[in-house]
Amino acid sequence: MSNTQELTTVRQDLHKAVIESMQNGGHEQVVHFYDHLTGLKAIVAIHNTWLGPALGGTRMWAYNNEQEALTDVLRLSRGMTYKAAITGLNLGGGKAVIIGDSRTVKNEALMRRFGKFVNGLAGRYITAEDVGVNTRDMEYIARETEFVTGLPEFLGGGGDPSPVTAYGVYLGMKSSAKEVYGSDSLNGKKILVQGTGKVGQHLVDHLIKEGATVYINDINQENLALVTKTHPSVKVVESEGMFDLDIDIYAPCALGATINTESLERLRCAIVAGAANNQLADEMTHGNMCREKGILWAPDFLINAGGLINVSVELEGYNRERAMSATENIYQAAQNVFKMAKELNITTIEAAKQVAEKRMEEIGRIKLSY
């Protein structure tokens, strides 16, 4: 077989794998972008647009390969669909990933080129910031497309969405405490916050203010130093032993899949409630393991929706008070999910997905009747 034939076979296999992944996840569209001038390599996944255009952040990460990036963007975009639906937004779910180390290869030209690619999707996808991307990058993207949110405040945007995301997670945690302990007070509760980036730092602020005993873990020493300087009472724990701590609540606030078979065998807590996306390594397996162990898992796409709510408000003219007010609905929405899970004897992720899918079907049916 010639090199040309081998390359053709590889491309056909990759194309087949992408189509199968889209079918399995219910995705509408996946677009790969490459620009030889800037070196931009990006993927946009549009999962569902029944409720409106797909909105979701752009993540820049040094993935090991394109398959890893594709897997991530497919999972993240699907989560955005559920996040928008369950919080009552008239938006669909989408996500973008840029393959590369944001610390070394990101620049104005690359981000503006990405903006041109987003513009070519004609509004089916609206981008915002995520890991490795900030409000300055959104400013560059906005020079090439109107389909962008998460802009700096001086451009009429909401600026950094992490305070709103953290507030929603905090409320989701309080709602979880209400379900488990009969009171939503976190005073005296022992809480491990794993991941002390911007969202984790704001979450720690809320927890310390309420009188919780807070443990923190992060691979980034600068983040740890910043938190301990602000809050000397917090206790830093090493990654190796963090799942063996005797705690009340575990708050994963970094990357996903930390709720897995190994961690669940060691976790000693009553509640898992954090900001990370895709916390369950396998939704069915580990959702059931949480229930069997008596651990209440607060669906991530529900309680971390504050960031999405914040950037969605920009689409109609940003108002921080309105964003915070809308985020407060997370508390009751979580209560409704916990009640449904108990009544139907199902996992909390099954209940949350049913709530989201019911709204999608009902509103989608109305739109199709136009």
Buried (B, 14 or more C-beta within 10 A) or exposed (E): EEEEEEEEEEEEEBEEEBEEBBEEBEBBBBBBBEBEEBBBBBBBBBBBBBBBBBBBBBBBBEBEEBEEBBBBBBBBBBBBBBBBBBBBBEBBBBBBBBBBEBEEBBEEBBBBBBBBBBBBBEEBBBBBBBBBBBBBBBBBBBEBBEBBBBBBEEEEBBBBBBBBBBBBBBBBBBBBBBBBBEEBBBEEBBBBBBBBBBBBBBBBBBBBEBEBBBBBBBEEEEBBEBBBEEBEEBEBBEEEEBBEBEBBBBBBBBBBBBBBEEBBEEBEBBBBBBBBBBBBBEBEEBBBBBBEBEBBBBBBBBBBBBBBBBBBBBBEEBEBEBBBEBBBBBBEBBBBBBEBBEEEEBBBBBBBBBBBBEBBEEBBEEEEEE
